[in-house]
């Protein structure tokens, strides 16, 4: 049998299976009970259950005919006005199948649509509202134009709690016959940062290289530095020992294969676990933000990271 991708194998198929979003799921369940649905806007970070929730709603509303009455489009693939004028409009104007009162169009990553496409989508939502309901999913609701937001019931999905991630990871490990240590679960929680896809992908990747999964396998396979290593890097830099801190940085970039954005993100997370005076913390976070922006804009990774360490070293010697 061909090996399945676990994020698809264990994807929720009904609302009760969606973890970590109990309040949102409870409110959405009332739509299933009344067999009616407004336009919906799901906002939140990746891997927290937005797509799974949309598919679960369609499955529970339409039962066996859900695939005929539900279509999923990814707006990041086709961002222009043509996707609204052709694919969306063609699906919206056809009648529901199997006695359903309406069809559902799920538009994933809707914040990638251009403003013109969003304006056209608004008109389509108005014209076909008796025949079709829209579920829009986005990472940033601020990128969705106000006329669309006002036509939707907005649901905000939060990052999953460590407890929710740990519970699902242990369930998947048990189903796959894996032995996962407590430190392995802790490592997955650290790596995932509330993203269930990242957690389960990390677990599947680690399962290929070890029978018993410990933290070292998780950090290695996900190209993540161990938290204690990051703290040591920061403390070394703050002590004023720039050369030693630079050697730690070499280990992250050359031996462990981390990207500059990964290093900056982990430094930022570790900062708040250290006993750093408030004023110095404010100054350093400001520098971290500047370096992160420069890396995003394409600046030289090595120079920016060493510049960050230099700021830490100078700050520590003041």
Rosetta blueprint (number, residue, H / E / L):
1 X L
2 X L
3 X L
4 X L
5 X L
6 X H
7 X H
8 X H
9 X H
10 X L
11 X L
12 X L
13 X L
14 X L
15 X H
16 X H
17 X H
18 X L
19 X L
20 X L
21 X L
22 X H
23 X H
24 X H
25 X H
26 X H
27 X H
28 X H
29 X H
30 X H
31 X H
32 X H
33 X H
34 X H
35 X L
36 X L
37 X L
38 X L
39 X L
40 X E
41 X E
42 X E
43 X E
44 X E
45 X L
46 X L
47 X L
48 X L
49 X L
50 X H
51 X H
52 X H
53 X H
54 X H
55 X H
56 X H
57 X H
58 X H
59 X H
60 X H
61 X H
62 X H
63 X H
64 X H
65 X H
66 X L
67 X L
68 X L
69 X L
70 X E
71 X E
72 X E
73 X E
74 X E
75 X L
76 X L
77 X L
78 X L
79 X L
80 X L
81 X H
82 X H
83 X H
84 X H
85 X H
86 X H
87 X H
88 X H
89 X H
90 X H
91 X H
92 X H
93 X L
94 X L
95 X L
96 X L
97 X L
98 X L
99 X L
100 X L
101 X L
102 X L
103 X E
104 X E
105 X E
106 X E
107 X E
108 X E
109 X L
110 X H
111 X H
112 X H
113 X L
114 X L
115 X H
116 X H
117 X H
118 X H
119 X H
120 X H
121 X H
122 X H
123 X H
124 X H
125 X H
126 X H
127 X H
128 X L
129 X L
130 X L
131 X L
132 X E
133 X E
134 X E
135 X E
136 X E
137 X E
138 X E
139 X L
140 X L
141 X H
142 X H
143 X H
144 X L
145 X L
146 X H
147 X H
148 X H
149 X H
150 X L
151 X L
152 X L
153 X E
154 X E
155 X E
156 X E
157 X E
158 X L
159 X L
160 X L
161 X L
162 X H
163 X H
164 X H
165 X H
166 X H
167 X H
168 X H
169 X H
170 X H
171 X H
172 X H
173 X H
174 X H
175 X H
176 X L
177 X L
178 X L
179 X E
180 X E
181 X L
182 X H
183 X H
184 X H
185 X H
186 X H
187 X H
188 X H
189 X H
190 X H
191 X H
192 X H
193 X L
194 X L
195 X L
196 X H
197 X H
198 X H
199 X H
200 X H
201 X H
202 X H
203 X H
204 X H
205 X H
206 X H
207 X H
208 X L
209 X L
210 X L
211 X L
212 X E
213 X E
214 X L
215 X H
216 X H
217 X H
218 X H
219 X H
220 X H
221 X H
222 X L
223 X L
224 X L
225 X L
226 X L
227 X H
228 X H
229 X H
230 X H
231 X H
232 X H
233 X H
234 X H
235 X H
236 X H
237 X H
238 X H
239 X L
240 X L
241 X L
242 X H
243 X H
244 X H
245 X H
246 X H
247 X H
248 X H
249 X H
250 X H
251 X H
252 X H
253 X H
254 X H
255 X H
256 X L
257 X L
258 X L
259 X L
260 X H
261 X H
262 X H
263 X H
264 X H
265 X H
266 X H
267 X H
268 X H
269 X H
270 X H
271 X H
272 X L
273 X L
274 X L
275 X L
276 X L
277 X L
278 X H
279 X H
280 X H
281 X H
282 X H
283 X H
284 X H
285 X H
286 X H
287 X H
288 X H
289 X H
290 X H
291 X H
292 X H
293 X H
294 X H
295 X H
296 X H
297 X L
298 X L
299 X L
300 X L
301 X H
302 X H
303 X H
304 X H
305 X H
306 X H
307 X H
308 X H
309 X H
310 X H
311 X H
312 X H
313 X H
314 X H
315 X H
316 X H
317 X L
318 X L
